[in-house]
Amino acid sequence: MDLQTRKLNLITYLAQIKDEIFFDNLENYILKREVKRNPDLNPFTVDELIDRIEKSELDFENGNFKSQEDLEKISANW
């Protein structure tokens, strides 16, 4: 079984979980493991996430963004 199929199977399994406590435990396990692998990685607080969303929306409204085409041109020169 290839990796893509395994991922899809896992997503299907996760989508069917109804036990919130089990899901919380699984989510915490995954997040803690990721933080151990990347010690500089910290999940955003709700307030930090909202601030980032608001800043991103302002950037978009003010035209401070790059299109997919722009990014592809930039990355072609790497």
Steps between C-alpha positions, in 0.01 A plus 500: 500500500647836399533799732217695337256213555611462861443872560152483350417196712615682813295808411195279449559337838544836676184638340300214652624541859215593731681471834612855576729394786680251275530765229637754752758249619603418145522866405709581808733208425555618145558861600741407780695274266524776241626745762766248608617466139495877451563664838452847351150405388225616733129489421332838469267618771151591381585870533823459300313314228230767480766775484676320214174453313412867538848607383478265202160639402636856518803402293272348238270804493805727456649285224791378713519147363654295222300297253562134432652601169739743675609231744558252219723751319696568820543133582615422146815698578592307813 
